[in-house]
């Protein structure tokens, strides 16, 4: 402990060591002042003061074969601190993963500054009143000069200043001149399955040992510490569907996550919420080469659809034998692949079918209707010639990437206008953050509102665009009663910004997830601050 004593001896008394607890939220380090109803929080145009202090880093563990080193910082800083959460290593003591001796760091902190522990662990206010803002409620229009009450992680009240009474002792957040709207939801992402695209060790996107992999569960690979989550959070994305990559015809089952939590299990709101199925040119390239002798995977579209049909037929046969065995007391040998398909054959959960071309849509929807699947169509960026038929299926559609290039002979805006054309035909749509040239890229999930803004510029009504990245996504995946709008009783996932959510000039000032103010920092902001001095 000699080095710690030496460190303390050189530390001024007004720079205590602070432990930022990853389990306790702390209000943002903006301007705080006293209000009539209780403590108040105002968002100022001036940036929050930046404090930099020397730090002592203790390396307490490392993952072999990975770039991800675990460490804890003991830092001399003023008494302004932000909490560490999974996916955010901004805390003074870093995020301590499973198996890391947390007691070591806690003991060191208690030894160095016991009083700091109390300040850092102070609970956030249970009731927050956001006042004076423009509320985009999604479900019941826009409320000017509105009041939004957050209590115990839920929305407790919403309305005009004349209709809503602020509870005594509530923390007041002055949102005058700002826009308040529900947290955005990305209907397709790879959060926690990839970190650095070029580093194979950080990618768990898809299992390539077979084409039909319904028993692959995304939650088994979900890495909640990914640096991509804080980046998306900073632009108002609070929830997402995490799906495997699209190389397989059936690549696994999706999860529905919240972009904040004390651990991965708390962040996963729904496991196996949908089956990821794909049909098109990308999937017919397996084995030793397309059409090559000895390849065990289909190399044509007719091979793909035949393989899919046989898989569902096998699952039906397995279900019949399991429920009605040929011999009394005879048990059917468990088949994880077949069991994974059963809830989808029964229509209990949706099947998200990724398809691009119009003729592929007709083929795969024929298969889906044959087995009475509950379908959500995905992508559709080259299907302008069958939009009326798509509308006749009466299924929801996820559109992405809106930046895809049109086919030869099409107008330049053929893809840009796709959301508007489908909405005009009565189709419930969602818009994903997918990049051009690829179906999914969580590295660009923060651009989700701008994809919706693009659709507005090319004819999609503004309110429909808001729904496409909030309420509609929640409805598609079974969370419509909990998320997607500013309604009483829903989870308090709220965004406060200084402008229109679709405008790239808008700056998100604060994000609340389950009523907790989230640290507005990411790896990118930390690097910006570090190298802009």
Buried (B, 14 or more C-beta within 10 A) or exposed (E): EEEBEEBBEEBEEEBBBBBBBBEBBBBBBBBEEEBEBBBBBBBEEEEEEEEEEEEBEBEBEEEEEEEBEBBBBBBBBEEEBBBBBBBBBBBBBBBBBEEBEBEEBBEBBEEBBEEBBEBBBEEBBBBBBBBBBBBBBBBEEBBEBBBBBBBEBBBBBBBEBEEBEBBEEBBBBBBEEBBBBBBBBBBBBBBBBBBEBEEEEBBBBBBEEBBBBBBBBBBEBBBBBBBBBBBBBBBBBBBBBBBBBBBBBBBBBBBBBBBBBBBBEBBBBBBBBBBBBBBBEBBBBBBEEEEEEEBEBBBEBEBBBEBBBEBBEBBBEBBEBBEEEEEEEEEBEEBEBBBBBBBBBEEEBBBBBBBBBBBBBBBBBEBBEEBEBBBBBBBBBBBBEBBEEBBEBEBBBBBBBBBBBBEEEEEEBBBBBBBBBBBBEEBBBBBBBBBBEBBBBBBBBBBBBBBBBBBBBBBBBBEBBBBBBBBBBBBBBBBBEBBBBBBEEBBBBBBBBBBBBBBEEBBBBBBBBBBBBBBBBBBEBBEEEEEEE
